[in-house]
Amino acid sequence: METLTLPPTEAPPRLSALGMDLLKITRAQRIFTLAVPFIFAAIYFYAAFSGHWVIALAAVMYLSFVTYGSTSHDLVHRNLGLSHGANDFFLTMTELLGVRSGHAYRMSHLHHHARFPEEDDIEASAARKTLFGALLEGVVFHLRLWIWALGRSKGRERRVILFEGCAALGMVLLSIALCTRTVVPLVYVLLMISGAWITPLVTSFVVHNANGKTELEQTRVFRGKMFSLIGLEHLYHLEHHLYPLVPHQNWPLLAKRLDPYFERQGVKPINFWF
């Protein structure tokens, strides 16, 4: 009886072999990445106070995406080429736009990169749940991350996480206090908080496979123009896990350079229509 001999697993190529240009972004890209969350927050308030609620709602939806999933994500990994002080400042301010703690996000996300798919990976716990469980997780997801990070942080980082939590709570209370004058701030806060319920679904359940035996099986690969449109070119999750220092602007190029490696390893991308 013949024994099937499988080819040895090939390690992912070094970043230097893929190209160190993947770590570089232009000054214009850096400025745009930092500015866009504040621009869309301003669009919301201008549109809401002007009575253009459809535009205001669209602005908040996009703001939810470009904070946690884009600008804040690059700040968490320090991929924008900023000094530590500037990076931390923008991380705090950008996530506060989403009524969240930026430094709690950083702590839980870096822990996720180090520990997935272990049980103590709080950020990706939805990957081990059913679809309904992942949706239910979103109700208290960011509060759980904040409590988790606060309990594990020390010194200055703990003080910053505590400040960010208090600032987020202050935003909620201030928006309620202003209701006698205008509901615009309260609607903003409620939209940002309620919109965050899909975070575990999108960033954990959909993109991960907690039962995968290897790193290439534990995170899914997505390809196709439809997925690129839906994810606004932010669908390269396995690529990000393999090379977390590559900023999101360069993920499509990183994916293109990795495709031959994925093909050799039998990694089959998920396509949606085309």
Buried (B, 14 or more C-beta within 10 A) or exposed (E): EEEEEEEEEEEBBEBEEBEEEBBEBEEEBBEBBBEBBBEBBEBBBEBBEEEBEEBBBBBBEBBBBBBBBBBBBBBBBBBBBBEEEEBBBBBBBBBBBBBBBBBBBBBBBBBBBEBBBEEEBBBBBBBBBEEEBBBBBBBEBBBBBBBBBBEBBEEEBBEBBBBBBEBBEEBBEEBEEEEEEEBBBBBBBBBBBEBBBBBBBBBBBBBBEBEBEEBBBBBBBBBBEEBBEEBEBBBBBBBBBBBBEBBBBBBBBBBEBBBEBBEEBEBEBEEBEE
